[in-house]
Amino acid sequence: MKPLYATAAVVFLVAAGCAPPANAPAGTPTAAPSPASASAQDDEDPFLWLEEVEGERAMEWVESRNTATLNELSASPVYQPIFDRVREVLDSRDRIAYPAIMGDRLYNFWQDQANPRGVWRRTVWESYLSGNPQWEVVLDIDALAASEGVNWSYAGASCLEPEYRRCLVRLSRGGADAVEVREFDTETRRFIEGGFHLPEAKQSVAWMDRDALLVAADFGPGSMTSSGYARVAKLWRRGTPLTAAETLFEGSEGDVSVSVGTWRTADRSMSLVIHRPSFFRAAIHVLEDGELTRIDLPMDADQSLVRDRLVVYLRSPWEAGGRSYPAGSLIHVGYDEFVQGSRDFQILLEPTERQTVNSVRATRDYLLVSMLDNVQGELRRYQYRDGRWSYEPVPAPAMGNIGVSATSPFSNRYFFTFSGLTQPTTLYLAEEDGSVGEVRRLPAMFDASGLAVEQHEATSRDGTRVPYFVVRPESTRLDGTNPTLLYAYGGFEVSMTPGYSPVTGTAWLERGGVYVLANIRGGGEFGPQWHRSALLGNRQRAYDDFLAVAEDLIARRITSPDHLGIMGGSNGGLLVGAALTQRPDLFNAVVVQVPLLDMRRYHVLLAGASWMAEYGDPDDPAQWEFIRRYSPYHNLRMGVDYPRVLFTTTTRDDRVHPGHARKMAARMETMGHPVYYFENTEGGHGAGVTSEQRARVQALTFAYLWEQLGRDGARAGIR
């Protein structure tokens, strides 16, 4: 289940990317390291200069690789058709305009060819449900970027409820996590002169009332954690300088973050300070009468409110009030009774071994619980009546992903979506009376006729059953020649669910490829224990699971090593990097996107220190001992037959340092292993800001995959 109070520090997204070549001329290091120096420590690392994000020498290296990669892969006969199709999909006006419920209006952020950076816009309910909504532009990001000469990317807005007139708009330079915050008036559609304004930082902000904010930001030297997030929360009143804001809470430099937020129900609004000493542990403090009071619950639990009921998701077993409550369960108690000392919790939901609570959302009176049952989605609507909770399942097809997309604390109306690997996403509206109606169905973005969806299981090294989904043509011959792309993530309790991907469909499935989605340990597909079983010294289990799926695909003769490719982004980039160095014989294509790779230095690069609860502390010799065994950067060897790898990242990624991909590519080059490498100058922790940038990265990625894995062998299988 995703944390109910996510902060910038706990966002670790799966991202899409692409990468460039290894034989680029300029800036190529000349000294090839020996196998021994491939596992060298920092003082022996000849590529530290590539960690200078915008350093002149580093950017010359990047530009030379970008040019070489673009020149080679754009010459593929499939590059331009894929670019055109992906751009068409990304700019399509047939996409679903997902709404945010803000009072009697619905807001949406929209990008297309005419608005590459996007517009924040709104309409009324009647217009939206008509099927042909008339939109009013509230804020034009393209116009703002042009007028200010800054490559702004819209990062969201927090509006003061229940009027939703005053908003705090977050603007990012080039898609980075760091944002500038400006106060905005949605009626005049202008930034408020002299209003609240926060300079660029990794920060959080929340309304307390019209004239006061809670702020966790960069207040100067010593105010940020070693992970690069705020460690101080303050109360800032209108008309006073930020330097005069009242300090409410201070964490330590070694914490992950301190952030702020709001609990809002139809009956109450509570200001929160969230202290996160480590990635998976947080304490929530409620501000009442000028004092902070901690909510006395396990620090790895998630909390939400539905009217007067406090609902808690437990990640660990917990004993309270003389009772024991199992990990993975939802429990509840009256909030006021809890504050007064009661711990008489009742169990609302206890999943089975193959089930998990994926997310929890609240309307005015309902608790909406998104479940996974053997990685297949289910949505339940719970209501508290006469002292007990009861639920109704929300009707939806099988073998897919169902999730809540928009709610309001003042209404029981909510939007939810369903999608499958071959079934286009459908947006539904649930009305006050519980009735459900289809609002919008995404038209088929690729030809899925003749495609079959299957779910199989592989057996990992320790005997664990690892499920995975396969999408393939029904006519597939089980002869080992099918170009197959295997994707997984395996970390941070993030579940990989079967959803509709127009890009994968147009660039891969429609052309005859087989797509595989693996549900390996480290994710959240089967609850907290599925995640925790691959933490720290047990990280290799996630990699064993992934390799077991690859071997199972080969054993079933769906594919073979010559036709099997793997892809992963962020933590998934670490996954495929480990697979590359451990079993290069299994794959002929490896796409490594915005990755972690140098696990000796990850904790000193950007937000890396915040992930030590997942991977461990490489400065601790005992922990470095298990980390170094899988750290891709330290396990490269000369003389090994690696497939030619595609690395992709972005210069503006201020979450996972681009130095990871840069240094891995450079090290492989100097060992004589050719690579492709591409680094977009915008995009943050992703593949770009505009549709053109994202389409280019996707076209490079899938052109590479077809060149490496295609059946005809004309240009495939190049190592």
C-alpha atoms as one frame of an Amber mdcrd trajectory, in Angstrom:
protein
   0.000   0.000   0.000   1.361   3.392  -0.898   1.948   5.761   2.005  -1.052
   7.955   2.616   1.218  10.904   3.281   3.862  10.673   0.584   6.550  13.313
   0.677   9.195  14.158  -1.855  11.509  11.890   0.086   9.418   8.791  -0.381
   8.809   9.128  -4.084  10.861   6.602  -6.030   9.205   6.231  -9.373   9.527
   3.766 -12.163  10.614   5.878 -15.094  10.870   5.431 -18.807  14.130   6.174
 -20.551  16.619   5.399 -23.310  20.333   5.384 -23.815  23.311   6.082 -26.170
  26.400   4.390 -27.688  29.793   3.429 -26.463  32.076   4.126 -29.315  31.667
   7.885 -29.110  34.937   9.681 -29.682  35.210  12.838 -27.579  35.887  12.545
 -23.865  36.410   8.789 -23.849  38.758   7.791 -21.011  41.857   6.033 -22.308
  42.974   3.923 -19.349  41.144   0.618 -19.270  40.742  -0.696 -15.705  41.755
  -4.225 -14.872  39.228  -6.668 -13.391  40.655  -5.915  -9.976  40.206  -2.167
 -10.325  36.641  -2.727 -11.533  35.718  -3.173  -7.882  37.771  -0.237  -6.731
  36.818   2.199  -3.996  36.206   5.923  -4.492  39.856   7.005  -4.562  40.531
   4.573  -7.422  37.458   5.493  -9.439  38.669   7.217 -12.630  35.176   8.413
 -13.533  34.244  10.628 -10.577  34.416  13.631 -12.900  31.235  12.353 -14.565
  29.380  13.087 -11.304  29.763  16.828 -12.029  26.251  17.094 -13.421  26.792
  20.136 -15.617  30.581  20.169 -15.649  32.086  21.130 -19.005  34.052  17.923
 -19.465  31.120  15.762 -18.351  28.685  17.504 -20.702  31.095  17.143 -23.628
  31.139  13.422 -22.882  27.325  13.346 -22.733  26.904  15.267 -25.983  29.307
  12.990 -27.849  27.439   9.865 -26.700  24.064  11.420 -27.446  25.184  12.244
 -30.979  26.607   8.794 -31.612  23.521   7.041 -30.259  21.092   9.230 -32.174
  23.041   8.803 -35.392  23.132   5.022 -35.139  19.720   4.161 -33.722  17.770
   6.787 -35.679  19.075   5.067 -38.818  17.109   1.950 -37.890  14.174   1.445
 -40.271  11.819   1.207 -37.292  12.979   4.401 -35.527  10.939   6.999 -37.406
   7.713   4.940 -37.602   7.923   4.302 -33.851   8.692   7.971 -33.108   5.710
   9.101 -35.196   3.328   6.575 -33.628   4.443   7.298 -30.070   4.236  11.055
 -30.621   0.747  10.563 -32.041  -0.260   8.576 -28.952   1.245  11.090 -26.516
  -0.425  14.045 -28.256  -3.733  12.328 -28.974  -6.794  14.331 -28.055  -8.547
  11.007 -27.485  -6.594  10.500 -24.253  -8.599  10.561 -21.042  -8.535  13.939
 -19.312  -8.285  12.703 -15.724 -10.110  15.104 -13.397  -9.342  16.416  -9.941
 -12.477  17.233  -7.931 -12.247  20.785  -6.578 -15.617  21.964  -5.319 -18.159
  22.302  -8.123 -15.449  22.191 -10.794 -13.164  19.567 -12.249  -9.538  20.488
 -12.948  -7.127  18.773 -15.322  -3.543  19.198 -16.502  -3.186  18.590 -20.243
  -0.285  18.350 -22.703  -0.494  17.952 -26.471   1.300  19.115 -29.603  -0.104
  22.631 -29.281   0.729  22.749 -25.558   3.962  20.758 -25.110   4.538  22.029
 -21.557   0.858  21.909 -20.805  -2.137  23.844 -19.545  -3.894  23.642 -16.192
  -7.578  23.905 -17.012 -11.071  23.395 -15.596 -14.656  22.730 -16.477 -17.955
  22.142 -14.707 -19.424  18.697 -13.950 -22.185  18.877 -16.541 -19.770  19.817
 -19.284 -17.254  17.140 -18.330 -19.881  14.389 -18.294 -21.307  15.510 -21.634
 -18.459  13.764 -23.432 -17.333  17.018 -25.052 -16.193  19.254 -22.190 -15.588
  22.947 -22.689 -12.340  23.774 -20.918 -11.237  27.073 -19.441  -7.467  27.522
 -19.240  -6.414  28.542 -15.745  -2.625  28.548 -16.225  -0.677  28.145 -19.474
   2.758  26.686 -18.692   4.050  27.223 -22.249   3.191  30.911 -22.082   4.717
  31.214 -18.617   7.928  29.485 -19.713   8.194  31.728 -22.781   7.549  34.949
 -20.871  10.062  34.139 -18.123  12.643  32.362 -20.273  12.597  29.300 -17.981
  11.878  25.706 -19.026   9.103  25.346 -16.481   7.353  22.042 -15.863   4.063
  21.939 -13.922   4.457  19.950 -10.695   0.975  20.352  -9.211  -0.999  22.681
  -6.962  -2.375  22.641  -3.415  -5.593  24.629  -3.031  -7.269  25.943   0.100
 -10.459  23.998   0.770 -13.377  24.287   0.469 -13.286  27.371  -1.824 -10.300
  26.226  -3.942  -9.609  29.835  -4.936  -6.184  30.299  -3.372  -3.645  27.736
  -4.605   0.035  27.069  -4.124   1.365  26.218  -7.583   4.558  24.158  -7.796
   6.867  24.815 -10.752   9.867  22.688 -11.631  12.800  23.608 -13.867  13.087
  20.864 -16.450  11.044  18.344 -14.488  13.300  18.152 -11.422  11.957  17.247
  -7.959  12.969  20.651  -6.617  10.144  23.153  -7.080   9.409  26.840  -6.766
   6.088  27.602  -5.025   3.900  30.602  -5.906   0.491  31.659  -4.620  -2.136
  31.738  -7.364  -5.731  32.994  -7.602  -7.892  30.632  -9.663 -10.616  33.264
 -10.192  -8.370  36.000 -11.578  -6.089  33.281 -13.036  -3.024  35.187 -11.952
  -0.183  34.783  -9.520  -0.838  36.971  -6.493   1.509  39.928  -6.306   3.104
  39.959  -2.878   1.584  36.566  -2.096   3.282  33.540  -0.626   6.402  32.583
  -2.565   9.069  29.968  -1.877  12.283  29.712  -3.906  13.343  26.473  -5.563
  13.965  23.561  -3.183  12.846  20.039  -2.412  10.054  21.150  -0.129   6.467
  20.686   0.984   3.852  23.265   1.885   0.276  23.079   3.213  -2.450  25.585
   3.970  -3.375  26.084   7.611  -5.792  28.886   6.769  -6.010  31.727   4.255
  -3.225  33.660   5.926  -0.950  30.937   7.261   1.048  28.068   5.802   2.953
  25.122   7.143   6.291  25.005   5.329   9.105  22.458   5.282  11.756  23.981
   3.033  15.338  25.129   2.652  15.691  27.787   5.352  19.428  28.153   4.846
  22.574  26.294   5.925  21.865  23.312   8.182  18.137  23.155   7.409  18.283
  20.197   4.991  18.926  16.514   5.571  21.808  14.576   4.072  19.246  13.221
   1.582  18.586  16.748   0.314  15.130  17.224   1.839  13.832  19.617   4.478
  14.470  18.776   8.119  12.646  21.779   9.634   8.911  22.600   9.606   7.672
  26.124  10.301   4.467  28.136  10.549   4.584  31.092   8.169   2.036  33.900
   8.423   1.058  36.230   5.598   2.756  39.611   5.579   5.840  38.400   7.438
   9.191  37.396   5.968   9.997  33.696   5.765  12.872  34.326   8.159  10.295
  35.217  10.828   8.373  31.937  10.483   7.844  30.045  13.742   9.720  26.760
  14.068   7.388  23.865  14.871   9.639  20.840  14.480  13.273  20.038  13.761
  14.589  16.692  12.653  18.214  15.688  12.418  20.558  15.883   9.451  20.597
  12.082   9.216  16.804  11.835   8.851  15.230  11.323   5.454  12.869  14.304
   5.718  10.424  16.470   7.582   7.326  17.410   5.597   3.904  18.967   6.119
   0.382  18.076   5.066  -3.306  18.169   5.930  -5.902  15.684   7.127  -9.212
  16.810   5.659 -12.641  15.264   6.179 -16.100  16.742   5.775 -16.074  17.607
   9.482 -12.553  18.673  10.299  -9.216  19.884   8.989  -5.988  19.078  10.795
  -2.526  20.387  10.028   0.222  17.775  10.077   3.974  17.589  10.416   5.432
  14.287   9.220   8.835  13.283  10.563  10.496  10.532   8.526  13.710   9.350
  10.218  14.102   6.585   7.614  12.412   5.716   4.347   9.846   3.287   5.775
   9.273   4.879   9.188   7.326   8.065   9.865   5.696   9.792  12.807   2.679
  12.019  12.190   2.193  15.028  14.462  -1.084  16.980  14.581  -0.962  20.740
  15.202  -3.707  21.779  17.617  -3.821  24.996  19.649  -0.265  25.768  18.648
   1.080  22.454  19.949   2.207  19.354  18.073   0.874  16.020  19.302   2.218
  12.786  17.879  -0.248  10.153  16.670   0.835   7.174  18.769   0.925   4.438
  16.142   3.660   2.199  14.694   6.024   4.272  12.582   5.739   1.928   9.594
   1.920   2.133   9.553  -0.274   4.297   7.284  -3.248   6.243   8.623  -6.368
   7.801   7.137  -9.604   9.350   8.375 -13.178   8.707   7.259 -15.419  11.104
   9.163 -14.651  10.205  12.791 -12.951   6.838  12.146  -9.178   6.399  12.238
  -8.155   3.629   9.828  -4.655   2.148  10.074  -2.749  -0.107   7.663  -0.192
  -2.243   9.511   3.074  -3.312   7.902   4.244  -5.147  11.024   2.424  -7.179
  13.677   1.219  -4.889  16.461  -0.036  -5.381  19.977  -2.348  -2.772  21.460
  -5.146  -2.779  23.988  -4.409  -6.373  24.933  -4.875  -7.653  21.367  -2.560
  -8.667  18.531  -3.082  -7.414  15.004  -1.381  -9.066  12.002   0.844  -7.353
   9.453  -0.972  -6.387   6.257  -4.314  -5.807   7.975  -6.543  -2.730   8.168
  -7.749  -1.828  11.652  -9.955   1.003  12.906 -11.045   2.937  15.980 -12.894
   6.193  16.693 -10.432   9.071  16.312 -11.642  11.038  19.349 -11.595   7.884
  21.472  -8.070   7.159  20.258  -6.877  10.656  21.211  -8.411  10.137  24.649
  -6.396   6.938  25.114  -8.552   4.138  23.744  -6.732   1.375  21.843  -9.810
  -0.728  21.234  -9.080  -1.332  17.550 -11.182  -3.646  15.434 -10.025  -5.496
  12.337 -11.592  -4.089   9.192  -9.759  -6.296   6.690  -7.219  -9.131   6.936
  -5.909 -10.207   3.504  -5.032 -13.807   2.665  -1.498 -14.939   1.817  -1.885
 -14.039  -1.879  -3.778 -10.781  -1.286  -2.679  -7.312  -0.251  -4.097  -3.852
   0.331  -2.691  -1.799  -2.545  -4.071   1.616  -1.596  -6.675   3.338   0.553
  -8.663   6.458  -0.339 -11.558   8.189   1.386 -14.641  10.081   0.247 -16.996
  11.868   2.626 -18.446   8.625   4.025 -16.718   5.776   2.170 -13.407   4.026
   2.535 -12.189   2.861  -0.873  -9.776  -0.055  -0.651  -7.877  -1.147  -3.734
  -6.876  -4.810  -3.366  -4.579  -7.156  -5.238  -5.503 -10.838  -5.357  -2.653
 -12.771  -6.983  -1.719  -9.425  -8.598  -5.195  -8.936 -10.084  -7.086  -5.838
  -9.046 -10.246  -5.462  -6.971 -11.902  -2.333  -5.559 -14.027  -2.434  -2.418
 -16.245   0.352  -1.095 -16.568   0.194   2.686 -19.113   2.107   4.768 -19.318
   2.398   8.549 -22.839   1.913   9.888 -24.236   0.883  13.246 -20.802   0.274
  14.708 -19.420  -1.923  11.941 -17.896  -1.754   8.467 -19.470  -3.502   5.511
 -18.372  -3.444   1.885 -19.529  -3.911  -1.664 -17.134  -4.905  -4.450 -17.054
  -2.391  -7.284 -17.797  -4.341 -10.488 -14.852  -4.600 -12.886 -13.390  -7.142
 -15.340 -10.727  -9.665 -14.310  -6.989  -9.743 -15.115  -6.418  -6.037 -14.780
  -5.660  -3.039 -12.635  -8.337  -1.031 -10.846  -7.652   2.144  -8.914  -9.250
   5.292  -7.544  -8.315   8.391  -9.533 -10.194  11.258  -7.815 -12.115  11.801
  -4.580 -13.384  14.689  -2.471 -13.781  14.866   1.321 -17.057  16.738   0.783
 -18.814  14.250  -1.483 -19.281  10.526  -2.046 -18.806  10.894  -5.782 -15.495
   9.499  -6.977 -13.751   8.501 -10.183 -11.948   5.220 -10.690 -10.232   3.467
 -13.578  -9.815  -0.039 -14.908  -7.275  -1.211 -17.450  -5.726  -4.454 -18.602
  -2.633  -5.328 -20.555  -4.690  -5.328 -23.760  -7.809  -3.510 -22.539  -7.778
   0.274 -22.901  -8.214   2.280 -19.728 -11.798   3.126 -18.815 -12.768   5.961
 -16.463 -15.847   5.408 -14.295 -17.848   7.687 -12.015 -19.448   6.336  -8.854
 -22.392   8.481  -7.806 -23.615   9.421  -4.331 -26.040   6.483  -4.327 -23.281
   4.019  -5.241 -24.335   3.542  -8.846 -21.468   3.320 -11.356 -21.360   4.631
 -14.900 -18.730   4.728 -17.623 -17.448   8.242 -18.301 -14.778   7.707 -20.897
 -13.119   4.734 -22.546  -9.740   5.212 -24.112  -9.942   4.175 -27.756  -7.661
   1.326 -28.719  -4.225   2.898 -29.117  -2.790  -0.217 -30.714  -4.119  -3.302
 -32.446  -4.619  -5.894 -29.704  -6.578  -8.329 -31.841  -5.080 -11.780 -31.668
  -3.162 -11.059 -28.441  -3.385 -13.445 -25.503  -2.739 -12.567 -21.843  -1.469
 -15.311 -19.556  -0.224 -15.556 -15.998   2.537 -18.048 -15.178   4.788 -18.777
 -12.223   8.524 -19.348 -12.055  10.324 -20.995  -9.169  13.114 -18.920  -7.658
  16.373 -20.311  -6.287  14.926 -20.746  -2.773  11.685 -22.311  -4.025   9.525
 -19.164  -3.891   6.745 -18.991  -6.484   7.129 -15.837  -8.574   4.171 -14.868
 -10.799   4.502 -13.062 -14.095   2.209 -11.907 -16.904   2.830 -12.646 -20.580
   1.235 -10.787 -23.497   1.833 -12.519 -26.822   0.206 -13.192 -30.179  -2.111
 -16.189 -29.984  -0.244 -17.564 -32.989   3.113 -17.508 -31.190   5.236 -20.523
 -32.078   7.002 -21.911 -29.025  10.285 -22.273 -30.856  12.465 -19.827 -28.895
  12.631 -17.197 -31.643  10.127 -14.664 -30.318  11.492 -11.176 -29.520  10.597
 -10.845 -25.830  10.852  -7.889 -23.464  10.918  -8.648 -19.723  10.156  -5.790
 -17.292  10.195  -5.650 -13.476  10.907  -3.290 -10.590  11.315  -5.223  -7.338
  11.682  -2.587  -4.652  10.171  -0.069  -2.230   6.924  -2.069  -1.897   5.870
  -0.881  -5.366   3.496  -3.324  -7.062   3.738  -3.986 -10.794   0.137  -4.416
 -11.917  -1.168  -5.333 -15.381  -2.211  -2.048 -17.002  -2.669  -0.628 -20.478
   0.441   0.899 -22.084  -0.192   2.554 -25.465   3.544   3.091 -25.978   4.503
  -0.536 -25.349   1.539  -1.601 -27.454   2.402   0.505 -30.484   6.171   0.075
 -30.379   6.398  -3.579 -29.334   3.217  -5.679 -29.177   1.711  -4.382 -32.416
   4.916  -5.358 -34.204   4.839  -8.944 -32.955   6.890  -8.724 -29.764   6.143
 -10.592 -26.546   5.881  -8.509 -23.361   6.440  -9.927 -19.864   5.732  -8.231
 -16.518   7.304  -9.963 -13.509   6.114  -9.623  -9.896   9.366 -10.237  -8.065
  10.120  -9.839  -4.379  10.936  -6.357  -3.167   7.604  -5.145  -4.540   4.293
  -4.980  -2.703   2.269  -7.499  -4.722   1.746  -9.829  -1.743   1.951  -7.413
   1.137   4.700  -6.074   3.413   6.522  -9.397   3.757   6.958  -9.718  -0.022
   8.825  -6.438   0.123  10.779  -7.062   3.294  11.977 -10.478   2.171  14.290
  -8.727  -0.318  15.634  -5.915   1.876  19.251  -5.232   2.774  21.256  -8.468
   2.950  18.472 -10.366   1.178  18.507  -8.136  -1.914  19.792 -10.950  -4.071
  16.384 -12.636  -3.752  14.850  -9.994  -6.040  17.541 -10.658  -8.629  17.146
 -14.433  -8.266  13.399 -14.026  -8.876  14.021 -11.982 -12.007  16.554 -14.455
 -13.380  14.163 -17.320 -12.590  11.470 -15.676 -14.725  13.959 -15.247 -17.565
  14.946 -18.902 -17.333  11.297 -19.975 -17.206  10.547 -18.034 -20.406  13.428
 -19.834 -22.083  12.371 -23.229 -20.702   8.850 -22.688 -22.071  10.496 -21.834
 -25.418   8.630 -18.544 -25.512  12.028 -17.062 -26.269  15.769 -17.726 -26.058
  18.800 -15.707 -24.931  19.331 -14.350 -28.467  15.811 -12.894 -28.459  15.319
 -11.956 -24.791  15.670  -8.338 -23.657  15.196  -6.769 -20.237  14.219  -3.267
 -19.174  14.049  -1.472 -15.848  14.021   2.090 -14.542  15.247   3.673 -11.317
  15.431   0.808  -8.790  14.504  -1.345 -11.784  17.625   0.022 -13.482  19.650
  -1.418 -10.613  17.776  -4.699 -11.106  18.660  -5.047 -14.790  22.189  -3.828
 -14.101  22.608  -6.662 -11.598  21.068  -9.139 -14.059  23.484  -7.937 -16.736
  26.572  -8.500 -14.587  25.372 -11.764 -13.043  23.909 -13.537 -16.083  24.920
 -11.786 -19.311  24.408 -15.100 -21.125  20.637 -14.895 -20.658  20.021 -11.655
 -22.572  20.740  -9.969 -25.874  19.367  -6.528 -24.978  19.429  -4.568 -21.714
  17.689  -1.182 -21.320  18.899   0.589 -18.160  16.804   3.678 -17.387  17.573
   6.473 -14.859  19.362   3.833 -12.774  21.274   3.299  -9.582  24.461   1.400
 -10.446  27.339   2.568  -8.235  26.161   1.193  -4.910  29.367   2.273  -3.164
  28.483   5.949  -3.623  24.717   5.965  -4.092  24.184   7.272  -0.548  26.254
  10.414  -1.158  24.622  11.285  -4.489  21.466  13.455  -4.374  18.605  11.674
  -2.543  20.505   8.401  -2.197  20.936   8.555   1.578  17.164   8.267   1.950
  17.233   4.728   0.512  19.630   3.119   2.969  16.692   1.390   4.683  16.158
  -0.458   1.386  19.753  -1.244   0.373  21.975  -0.723   3.410  24.857   1.561
   4.337  27.949   1.033   2.163  30.094   2.841   4.741  29.420  -0.036   7.158
  31.927  -2.768   6.176  29.500  -5.545   7.092  26.759  -4.058   4.909  29.126
  -3.169   2.061  30.074  -6.836   2.008  26.594  -7.842   0.799  26.025  -4.700
  -1.294  29.246  -5.083  -3.298  28.211  -8.584  -4.374  25.483  -7.134  -6.588
  26.616  -3.523  -7.211  26.681  -3.475 -11.033  29.421  -0.852 -11.255  31.724
  -3.012  -9.145  30.988  -6.306 -10.851  31.859  -5.459 -14.447  34.648  -7.591
 -15.835  36.879  -7.474 -18.865  36.660 -10.399 -21.249  32.969 -11.103 -20.516
  30.576 -11.265 -23.467  28.021  -8.630 -22.425  25.191  -7.690 -24.755  25.420
  -4.120 -26.003  23.545  -2.091 -23.374  21.354   0.990 -23.777  21.622   3.478
 -20.881  19.198   6.409 -20.606  19.008   9.166 -18.015  18.373  12.926 -17.739
  20.618  15.806 -16.740  17.833  17.291 -14.615  17.251  14.120 -12.579  17.786
  15.401  -9.044  16.622  12.159  -7.453  18.858   9.447  -8.958  22.138  11.036
 -10.032  22.889  10.793 -13.779  26.446   9.909 -12.751  25.313   6.318 -12.169
  24.524   5.757 -15.837  27.403   7.914 -17.060  30.061   6.098 -15.044  28.761
   2.613 -15.843  28.769   3.400 -19.560  32.249   4.909 -19.383  33.625   1.930
 -17.462  32.132  -0.517 -19.956  33.651   1.452 -22.841  37.134   1.400 -21.362
  36.824  -2.356 -20.844  36.080  -2.731 -24.528  32.323  -3.292 -24.150  30.426
  -1.054 -26.618  27.289   0.612 -25.254  24.598   3.054 -26.294  24.020   6.084
 -24.079  21.438   8.866 -24.252  20.878  11.652 -21.718  17.973  14.033 -22.118
  18.740  17.513 -20.791  15.218  17.838 -19.338  12.867  15.373 -17.705  13.745
  14.983 -14.047  13.470  11.347 -12.954  11.919  10.264 -16.255  12.299  10.501
 -20.010  11.521  14.140 -20.804   9.083  16.983 -20.239   7.482  17.394 -23.666
   5.882  14.721 -25.835   8.604  15.189 -28.451  11.326  14.474 -25.891   9.529
  11.420 -24.536   8.774  10.099 -28.034  12.440  10.415 -29.002  13.563   8.407
 -25.990  10.947   5.723 -26.626  11.823   5.516 -30.323  15.501   5.088 -29.472
  14.634   2.425 -26.905  12.422   0.311 -29.131  14.610   0.757 -32.214  17.447
  -0.632 -30.096  15.313  -3.550 -28.903  14.229  -4.489 -32.414  17.782  -4.245
 -33.709  19.029  -6.517 -30.949  16.169  -8.992 -30.702  14.397  -9.084 -34.068
  13.842 -12.478 -35.689  15.285 -11.797 -39.118  18.823 -11.380 -37.821  19.597
  -8.827 -40.543  20.733  -6.282 -37.993  19.704  -8.060 -34.815  21.851  -9.777
 -32.285  24.704  -7.271 -32.546  26.834  -7.650 -29.430
